[in-house]
Amino acid sequence: MSGPGAATRRTALALAIAFALLYLVTGGGRIVGSDEVTMAELSRALVHGSIEVPAAGATLQGPDGKFYSKNTAGQAVLALPWTVAGEAIARVAPFAPAKRALAARAVVSTFNAFVTAILLGVFYLAARGLGANTGASAAATLMLGLTTPLWVYSKSFMAEPLEALGLLLALWGAARAGAADARLADRAGERLAGLGVFLAVSAKISMLPLALGALVPLVPAPPRRFAWPLAGIAVALAGHALYDWARFGSMMETGYGAQASVSAYSTPIVVGLYGLLVSSGKGVLWFAPALWLALIGFVSMRKPRAHGGGVPVRREAAARAALGLSALWIVALALYAKFEHWAGDGSFGPRYLIPALAPGFLAVAFALNTADRARKNLAWVLAVAGLLVQVGGVAIYFGAEMREVGDYPYTRSLSDPEFMSASHFDPHRTPILEHWSMLARNLGEHLNGERPRLGGGGTPDPRLGISVEEQAALLHALDFWWLYALYAGLPAAPILGLLVLLLGALGFAALRARAAWRAEAAGA
C-alpha cells in the first residue's frame, strides 16, 4: 500500500495553511487557564535551563521546596520556538513592563493554531489514503475543523490538539501497516504509528490506553511491525520518568497524586457515559453533531466493498482503521466515564473526548462517501448546527462564561457530586445557550460603542496578569486577540492592519485550497 499521491498532498497542505490562518485570525491571544499558564511557564523555564515554575496555577511543591508543573512536559518542549519568539517580541515591542508577560503569552497561544491545522491536513491525507473520495474527505475535514470544539481548543494552550494529532497518526499508520500479507503493508505506516504514539503519550501519559487502542489494526501483522510503535511508547515513557525524577526525585511520582490512582475512578459509569455522550452541558453529540453520522460510516468502513471508491488495498486498510477507531473510542469512554472529573472542567464541551474526535471523523468521511440526497441534507443540518455551537465557543471564552453563570470561582469541591451539576445536566443552563446569550449581549454593546477598557488599574492577579476589575470588564469582551489589543489601548492602525493582512492571506489560501481540491478531484 503506497502513501497519498502528490495531488492529495497538495490539497492537504493547502487546507492546513488555510486553517492555520483562520485559527490565527480567530485566536484569543491569551493563556489564562491553570493548566495553560503552568505549561507556558514550564516552557519559559526550559528556555532558561530550569523546570521550576511560579507557585500559581496547576503546580505542586517538590521535596526541594520548589514548585513544579503538575502536567507533563511534552507540549512545553514542542512549544519552545513559540516561547523564544514570544519573549523576544515582548522585549523589543513598546509594551509596559507589566504587560510584557501577556504579550509573550499571546505569541505562545498561537501554538495550537498550527497544531490543529496540521491535524486537519493529516486528517485529509488519512481519509483519502483509506479510500474516501475527494468530496467526502474535504467535507469531513471542514466539518472537523469548523463544527467541532477543535476550533475552540485551537485558541487554547491545552494539550488536546496535540493528543488528537498523535492518536490520528497512530491510527492511520497502524491501518497502513497492519496487513497480514507483507506485500500489501506500507512500512512507512509503522513509522507514522510510532511518531503518533510518541506525540500522544508525551503530551499526556493517560493517552497510553487510547494509543494502544489506535494500534489495534497492527494485531494481524507480524510482531516486527510493532517495533516503531513500541519504540515511540518507550521513548515517551522514558521522558516522563526522567521528568518525574527531576521534579520529585522519583520516577513513579507523576504529580497527580490521588487522581492517578484507582480511587479517582468513582463516577457511576452510567452517569459518566450519559455526561460524555448526550448531557446538555458536555455531551459530545451536541458539541460535535456530525458525529451522529459516524455509526453509518463505521459500518461502511467495516464492509470493504460497501463504501465505494478506493483500490482494494485501501478498502482493507479502511476496515482495519474502523477496528482501531472503535477500540480507541471504547477505551476513551470506559476510562473517562468512570473518572471523578469526567467533565474535564473548566473547558468547552467534553474535553477528554477531544483527542478522539479526529479518528471518529474518519467514519464521518465514509458516511459521506456514498451518501444519497437525504444523507447529504442531514449532513448539512448537522454541520450548520455544529458551526453555530462553535461560533458561541469561539467568540466567548469559556472561562468568562463560567464566571458569568457563577460556576467559577468554584464553590464546591471537585469531588462533590453536585459540582457544576446544573451546567452539566440542566438543558436550561447548557453552556451552548449561555455562550450565545453572552455573545448577543456583548456584540450589541460593541456595536453601541461600549467595549471593555483595560486601564491597568488594580493589583494584577499573579496567574492571569490582570486585576479583578479588569477580569470583571472582560466578561463583556469578545474573545479575539485584536480586540483584546484594542481594549488595552494599543494603537488601532497597526492592529487592524495586521488583521486585514491576515484576512487577505486567509482568503487567498482558501481559494488555493479550493483550486488544489478541484485539480485533485479532476485527476482522481
ABEGO torsion letter per residue (X at the ends): XBBBBAAAAAAAAAAAAAAAAAAAAABAGBBABAAAAAAAAAAAAAAAGBABBBBBEBBBBBAAGBBBBABBAAAAAAAAAAAAAAAAAAAABBBBAAAAAAAAAAAAAAAAAAAAAAAAAAAAAAAAAAGBBAAAAAAAAAAAAAABAAAAAAABABAAAAAAAAAAAAAAAAAAAABABAAABBAAAAAAAAAAAAAAAAABAAAAAAAAAAAAAAAABBAAAAAAAAAAAAAAAAAAAAAAAAAAGBAABAGAEAAABAAABABBAAAAAAAAAABAAABAAAABAAAAAAAAAAAAAABAAAAEEEBAAAAAAAAAAAAAAAAAAAAAAAAAAABAAAAGOBBBEBAAAAAAAAAAAAAAAAAAAABBAAAAAAAAAAAAAAAAAAAAAAABBAAAAAAAAGAOBBABBAABAABGAAAAABAAABAAAAAAAAAAAAAAAAAAGBBBBBAGBEBBBAAAGBBAAAAAAAAABBBBAAAAAAAAGBBAAAAAAAAAAAAAAAAAAAAAAAAAAAAAAAAX
